[in-house]
Amino acid sequence: MGDILIVDDERDIRELISDILEDEGFDTRLAGNSDEAMAAINTEPPALMILDIWLKDSRMDGIDILKTVKRDNPDVPVVIISGHGNIEIAVAAIKQGAYDFIEKPFNIDQLLVVIRRAMETSRLRRENSELRRKDVTAAEMVGASGAYRALISQLDKVTKSNGRVMLTGAPGSGKEVAARYIHANSNRAGAPFVTVGCASIEADRMEEVLFGRESAERGVEPGLLEQAHGGVIYFDEVADMPSGTQSKILRVLVDQQFTRLGGSDKVRVDLRVISSTNRNLETEIKAGRFRQELYHRLNVVPIAVPPLVDRREDIPLLAQHFIGLFNRTQGLPLRPLSDEAVALMQTMDWPGNVRQLRNLIERVLILGEGTGPIEVRDLPSSEDKPADDGRVVLSGTLATLPLREAREAFEREYLLTQINRFGGNISRTANFVGMERSALHRKLKSLGVVTSGKAGGRLAQMDDEVETADADEG
């Protein structure tokens, strides 16, 4: 619950207030001058402060302390008390951010009413601050690859507008994080961000969840649209929204108002709409499962969120980010990553994208022992991962080939994997594999590997195209 700091130059007064509050179950701290008050605040900000406006023999009076507290600890409510109170002092204190003003001699019941209200305000402010911190963490984008920078550039362009955004991408690629990034960097950052899980809400409950309900027995129960007023409503996997609800959401987007279930009054809302999907909505429209009019309303600014395989360079940064996150939120060990583990993760397939990487890191930290580096042996088994005795376990196909063909197949796959890992950058690939750049080009040519202009490589019959690899290194 937090404690209450009582600041008064009269010992009898501060001890009397302390006794009253402690009898009511509150914890208190006492200060007789501004130095003691500031020391107490700097040690641990209180949940609430009761502050005398006049402090004898102090460097700062109550108004000065109030200004400092509201500057450095704006979430701490301050109740001003004074035996010399008048309307001018009360107005001055309220203007500087005081929660309330009580004149001495005060009525104990009145004091307790104000304190309880102020403590409730303090609790709500702390909860809101915690939620805001969680939102900032949830909105934190991590990466440095070209695909990541292109995504951030697109997101930054839409943060300051109210345009509707449609985020597309594979499951787990980070669409909700991108939506929260837009919200956190917009002029609606202090307003709600409300997620509608279109795939997880039962179809027969969707409209009640969205629009709310009115009844004589239970009164008004606001829905998610109403809760998001002034902020962002995020339709996660919007392709799963029931067709009947689609037409009603379309009407809300046009009119900016709706009626609760069981009600008759119009409820006006100011919303920014962000949607996401892992499906091709144009295909869904042709199949009659998604309304074309709604698609055009939602798809004002389409942004594609790339899969993790297009962001292999970001895997070490993401893994380190998740290690730090789990250390802060779950107390899991803050383990570094070995170079070998990083190399393996950058060559793995990631069908579950960033979500799969996050889950892998959490599992490794939970099941692992100690605080040493995360090694290859800590990661999920891989068919060509070194065995415990240092041997490489061959796949069935590779083991049946003659030595020359097996070696070529291995080299081809190995080099393609490394090219993918370094985003198609031949120079960085050559440096990692320990070859001169020109020698790597010759090896690629002999193996029939042609690099493409996109991150990664592809296999093809060798022709003069391989010479274009020089242009792919930027």
SVG drawing of the C-alpha trace seen along z (x, -y; Angstrom):
<svg xmlns="http://www.w3.org/2000/svg" viewBox="-34 -35 76 80">
<polyline fill="none" stroke="black" stroke-width="0.4" points="0.0,0.0 2.9,-2.4 3.4,-4.8 2.5,-8.4 5.1,-11.0 3.9,-13.7 5.9,-17.0 5.1,-19.5 7.3,-21.7 5.1,-21.1 6.0,-17.8 2.7,-17.4 0.8,-17.9 2.8,-15.4 2.7,-12.8 -1.0,-13.3 -1.7,-12.8 0.7,-9.8 -1.2,-8.1 -4.6,-8.7 -3.4,-7.2 -1.6,-4.3 -4.8,-3.4 -6.5,-3.2 -3.8,-0.8 -1.6,-3.2 2.2,-3.2 3.8,-6.7 7.1,-8.5 7.7,-11.9 9.8,-14.9 10.1,-18.2 11.7,-20.4 12.4,-20.6 15.8,-18.8 14.3,-15.8 11.4,-15.8 13.6,-15.8 15.9,-13.2 12.9,-10.9 11.5,-11.4 14.9,-10.8 15.3,-7.6 11.9,-6.2 9.0,-8.2 5.9,-7.9 2.5,-6.8 1.1,-10.1 2.5,-13.3 0.8,-15.5 2.7,-18.8 2.5,-21.9 2.6,-25.1 4.6,-26.9 7.8,-25.4 9.9,-27.3 13.7,-27.2 13.6,-25.4 15.4,-26.2 12.2,-25.6 8.6,-26.3 5.7,-24.0 5.1,-25.5 8.8,-25.0 8.7,-21.4 5.4,-20.9 7.0,-22.2 10.0,-19.9 7.9,-16.9 5.5,-17.5 8.6,-17.9 10.5,-14.8 7.7,-12.6 4.5,-13.7 2.5,-10.6 2.8,-11.3 -0.4,-13.1 0.3,-16.0 -2.3,-17.1 -1.5,-20.7 -2.3,-21.6 -2.0,-25.0 -3.1,-26.9 -2.9,-30.2 -5.0,-29.1 -6.9,-31.4 -8.3,-31.1 -5.2,-32.5 -2.9,-29.9 -5.3,-27.1 -5.6,-28.3 -1.8,-28.6 -1.3,-25.1 -3.8,-23.6 -2.3,-25.4 1.1,-23.9 -0.4,-20.4 -1.6,-19.8 -4.3,-17.1 -6.3,-18.9 -6.0,-21.6 -7.0,-21.2 -7.1,-24.0 -5.9,-23.6 -7.5,-22.8 -8.8,-20.0 -11.7,-17.6 -10.4,-14.0 -13.2,-12.5 -12.6,-15.1 -8.9,-14.3 -9.5,-10.6 -11.9,-11.0 -9.3,-13.1 -6.4,-10.7 -8.4,-7.7 -9.3,-9.4 -5.7,-10.5 -4.4,-7.0 -6.8,-5.5 -5.5,-8.1 -2.0,-7.1 -2.8,-3.4 -4.4,-4.1 -1.4,-6.2 1.0,-3.5 -1.0,-0.9 -1.2,-3.2 2.5,-3.8 3.1,0.0 0.8,0.5 2.6,-2.2 5.9,-0.7 4.6,2.7 3.3,1.1 6.7,-0.5 8.4,2.9 5.7,4.5 6.3,1.7 10.1,2.0 11.3,2.9 14.7,4.6 16.9,5.0 19.5,3.6 19.0,5.5 18.0,3.9 14.5,5.5 14.1,4.2 15.2,0.7 12.8,0.7 10.0,1.7 10.8,-1.0 10.9,-3.6 7.4,-2.7 6.1,-2.6 7.6,-6.0 5.8,-7.5 2.4,-6.6 2.9,-7.3 1.9,-10.9 -1.2,-10.5 -4.5,-8.9 -4.6,-6.8 -5.8,-3.2 -3.0,-0.7 -3.1,2.9 -0.2,5.0 0.4,8.2 2.9,11.0 3.3,14.6 2.2,15.7 4.7,14.7 6.5,12.1 5.7,9.2 2.6,7.6 1.2,6.6 4.6,5.2 4.6,3.1 1.0,1.9 2.1,1.0 5.1,-0.8 2.8,-3.0 0.7,-3.7 3.6,-4.4 5.1,-7.0 1.8,-8.7 -0.1,-11.6 -2.4,-9.0 0.4,-7.4 -1.2,-8.4 -4.6,-6.9 -5.7,-3.2 -4.4,-0.5 -7.1,2.1 -6.6,5.5 -9.4,7.4 -8.4,11.0 -10.7,11.8 -9.5,15.4 -10.0,16.0 -13.4,14.5 -16.3,16.7 -18.4,15.6 -21.7,15.4 -20.0,13.1 -18.1,10.9 -20.7,8.1 -21.2,8.0 -17.4,7.9 -17.0,5.0 -20.1,2.9 -20.9,3.6 -24.3,4.2 -27.0,2.4 -29.5,4.2 -31.7,3.3 -30.0,5.9 -26.3,5.0 -26.5,1.5 -24.0,0.4 -21.1,2.7 -18.8,0.9 -17.3,2.9 -13.8,2.8 -14.7,0.0 -15.8,-2.2 -12.8,-1.3 -10.5,-2.3 -12.1,-5.8 -9.4,-8.4 -6.8,-5.7 -6.2,-2.7 -8.3,0.3 -6.2,3.2 -8.0,5.9 -5.6,8.9 -6.1,11.4 -9.1,9.4 -9.8,12.1 -11.3,14.2 -13.9,11.6 -17.4,13.0 -19.1,11.8 -22.1,10.4 -19.8,8.3 -17.9,7.0 -20.8,5.0 -21.4,3.5 -17.7,2.5 -17.9,1.0 -20.8,-1.2 -18.8,-2.2 -15.9,-3.3 -18.2,-5.4 -20.3,-7.0 -17.8,-6.9 -20.7,-5.8 -22.7,-2.7 -25.4,-1.4 -24.7,1.0 -26.5,4.3 -29.8,3.8 -29.5,0.1 -30.9,-2.7 -28.5,-5.6 -25.7,-6.3 -22.2,-6.1 -19.7,-8.3 -16.1,-7.1 -12.8,-8.6 -10.6,-5.7 -7.6,-5.0 -7.9,-1.6 -4.9,0.8 -5.5,4.3 -3.4,7.3 -3.7,10.5 -1.6,13.5 -4.0,14.3 -4.4,12.8 -7.6,10.7 -8.2,10.3 -8.4,14.1 -10.8,14.1 -12.9,11.5 -13.2,13.6 -14.2,16.5 -17.0,14.4 -15.5,14.5 -14.5,10.9 -16.3,7.7 -14.6,5.8 -15.9,2.4 -14.4,3.2 -11.1,4.2 -10.8,0.8 -11.6,-1.0 -9.0,0.8 -6.3,1.1 -5.5,-2.6 -1.8,-2.1 -0.6,1.5 2.6,2.5 4.3,5.9 6.1,7.2 9.0,9.5 9.5,13.0 12.5,13.8 14.2,15.7 14.5,12.3 16.0,10.8 18.7,13.4 21.1,10.6 18.7,9.5 18.7,12.9 21.6,12.1 20.0,8.8 16.6,10.3 18.0,13.2 19.9,10.8 16.8,8.6 14.7,11.6 17.4,12.7 17.3,9.3 13.5,9.2 13.2,12.6 15.8,11.5 13.8,8.4 10.4,10.0 11.0,13.5 14.4,13.3 15.9,15.8 19.7,15.8 21.3,13.2 23.3,15.6 25.5,14.5 25.4,16.3 28.4,18.1 29.4,17.4 28.7,21.0 25.1,20.7 24.6,17.5 25.8,19.0 23.5,22.0 20.5,19.9 21.2,17.8 21.1,20.9 18.0,22.5 14.5,22.5 12.1,20.3 8.5,21.2 7.2,19.5 9.3,16.4 10.2,14.0 7.6,15.7 9.4,19.0 12.8,17.4 11.4,15.8 9.9,19.2 13.2,20.9 15.2,18.4 12.7,18.7 12.9,22.5 16.7,22.5 16.9,20.1 14.3,22.1 15.9,25.5 19.5,24.4 21.9,24.5 24.2,21.8 24.9,18.4 27.5,19.4 27.2,18.8 24.4,20.4 26.1,23.1 25.1,25.1 24.2,28.1 21.6,25.9 19.7,25.4 17.1,27.8 18.7,30.8 19.6,30.3 20.2,33.0 23.6,31.8 24.6,30.4 27.9,31.7 27.4,34.8 28.6,34.8 32.0,36.3 32.6,33.7 31.4,35.8 28.9,34.4 25.7,36.6 25.1,37.0 21.6,36.9 20.4,40.1 20.7,38.5 24.2,37.2 25.4,40.5 24.5,42.3 26.5,40.1 30.0,40.8 32.6,38.6 33.0,36.0 29.2,35.5 28.7,35.4 31.4,32.8 29.9,30.6 26.4,31.0 27.7,30.0 29.7,27.1 26.8,25.8 24.3,26.0 26.8,24.6 27.7,21.6 24.0,20.9 23.3,21.0 26.0,18.5 25.0,16.2 21.5,16.2 22.8,15.6 24.7,12.5 21.8,11.1 23.4,11.8 26.6,9.9 29.5,11.7 32.3,9.9 30.9,10.7 30.3,14.3 33.8,14.6 35.2,13.2 33.3,15.6 34.1,18.8 37.7,17.8 38.1,17.3 39.2,14.5 36.3,12.8 37.5,13.8 38.1,17.4 34.5,17.5 33.2,16.3 35.1,19.0 33.8,21.6 30.2,20.4 30.6,20.6 32.0,24.1 29.1,25.2 26.5,23.7 25.4,21.1 23.9,17.9 23.3,15.1 20.1,13.1 19.6,9.4 17.6,10.2 18.9,11.4 20.0,15.0 21.0,17.1 19.5,19.7 20.6,22.7 20.7,22.6 22.7,24.0 25.9,22.0 26.1,19.4 27.5,15.9 25.0,14.6 27.4,15.4 29.5,12.4 26.5,10.2 27.4,11.3 29.7,8.3 26.7,6.0 24.9,7.8 27.2,6.9 25.7,3.5"/>
</svg>
